[in-house]
Amino acid sequence: MPVVLRYKGFRFFFYSNEGSPREPVHVHVRSGSHEAKLWLVPQVSVAASYGFDAATLRELVAVASDNRQLIERAWNDYFG
């Protein structure tokens, strides 16, 4: 489970097995027992959330948007 980014106790990562066929570029975010899945294309948006409130999700979307190139590069390097 490669971690791409850490921010305020949140881990942005993707699973080594992202489905077959592989889903479009996305990132998972976890803090404690809470987790969210964010799509990166066509724009950063919440695909699913378990335990995060709306304000936290907005912050996570903003962080993923600010780091979109880093996340996409890590995804492409890993799954290439």
C-alpha positions, 0 to 999 in steps of 0.5 A, spaced: 500 500 500 504 505 497 503 512 501 503 518 496 502 523 501 502 525 509 498 531 511 496 533 518 495 525 520 492 523 514 495 518 509 494 519 502 495 512 498 493 507 493 492 499 494 497 495 490 491 491 487 486 496 484 481 492 481 481 488 474 480 492 470 484 497 474 479 503 476 481 510 473 486 514 477 484 515 484 487 515 491 485 513 498 485 517 504 485 514 511 486 517 518 484 512 524 478 508 522 476 513 517 477 512 510 475 516 503 476 514 496 477 520 491 477 520 484 482 525 480 479 525 473 476 529 470 476 533 477 478 531 484 471 529 487 469 524 493 467 517 490 466 514 497 467 516 505 466 512 511 467 516 517 469 523 515 465 529 516 463 534 510 468 539 512 474 534 512 472 532 506 472 539 503 479 539 506 481 533 503 479 534 496 483 541 496 489 537 498 488 532 493 487 538 488 493 541 490 497 535 489 494 532 483 500 532 479 504 528 485 499 523 486 498 522 478 505 521 477 506 516 483 500 512 480 503 512 473 510 510 476 507 504 480 502 501 475 505 504 469 
